[in-house]
Amino acid sequence: MTDKIRFLEEIASNGHVALKIMQYDGWIMRFSNGYTGRANSISLIYPSTIPLEEKISYCEKCYEKQGLPANFKLTENDKELSDLLAKRGYQIVTPTDVMLLDNLQDGSDQLFKDTCFSDKPDEWLPYYFDFENITEIKNQDTFRKMLSKVLVDTIYCSVLHEGKVAACASAAIEQGYALIQNVIVNEKFRGLGLGEKVCRALIAKAKEHGAEYAYLQVVQTNEIAARLYEKLGFKKVYSYWYMKK
């Protein structure tokens, strides 16, 4: 399981890229103006040699310099650090499950009906910002820059309802794995099955692009999304959480 977690954490960071990255003795520090937890956190992906107390203090200073709180992204591989951070006053926030699908279905004319795909986010982004209520220009600019730094294959999917874009999602594909992310449905059209449609269409399109597996991250408190992903056949592989003061 340790190798699987390391692999998925590594490729996930290539699909959701921070604006700035520092590598520090096996740890990766990410900085993105505070936009999203993943892109502003410290991950323990590789083995390290420096004592943990020293490393924690160094990370805290780096994030303070950027005007951000130190935010550690931990998995079940990181129990020693998790316990140490708790003693230093850090608390667990946003527990999240990583789920995997290993039986991707082919697409069909019916599945792809009323869907739009692109490998660029330009036309997709305004709808995503609207549905997610991302109104601050600073956050919009940060996310645009983050997307521009993604080097793996990408797919941006929109689903139409009554002739209007009503749901969005995207995928980042690497080494046969498609990271399904940014799934959102316009609140006016929720409950119509559009979340399921956009996910199924995106997964099928990702298979056409060479994906053999799909995986995603869902916050544990988001029970509605978790039920949808279970319906689609995703199964939990492991959990991660953040620790911050």
Disulfide bonds with the S-S distance in Angstrom:
none
